Amino acid sequence: MSTVWLNPAIALGVFLMLAWGLYRLGGSLAAEGEPHPDKHRVYTGGEVNLPQARKVSYRAFFRLALMFSVLHVSVLVLSTLPPGAAPYLAYFCLVGTGVSVLVLTEGGL
């Protein structure tokens, strides 16, 4: 019975219930706020928030994040290969990682 609490699914459920209980307790203790038209606007330090003509694109960031994800997964794959594994598996993984990084950084082959 003492090892039941070590099950990840049960531990997740317990912590989710604990977080939900703390959330509800905080909501019941919080003071009622008055509705204000600027409540959901971005705080700009008292300055007028001017509309921006240009939208920010995170395309380059996502490509960089995906590149690092590919690198981390390939390192995990290489580090978990058994010691007696065929060396061509490691070479195949390294070549695949190199091609993936090249495509993600240059935008194509």
Residue pairs with C-beta under 8 A, 6 or more apart in sequence:
4 10
5 11
5 14
33 39
41 49
42 49
63 104
63 105
64 104
66 104
67 100
67 101
67 104
67 105
70 97
70 100
70 101
70 104
71 97
71 101
74 93
74 94
74 96
74 97
77 93
78 90
78 93
78 94
81 89
81 90
99 109
102 109
103 109
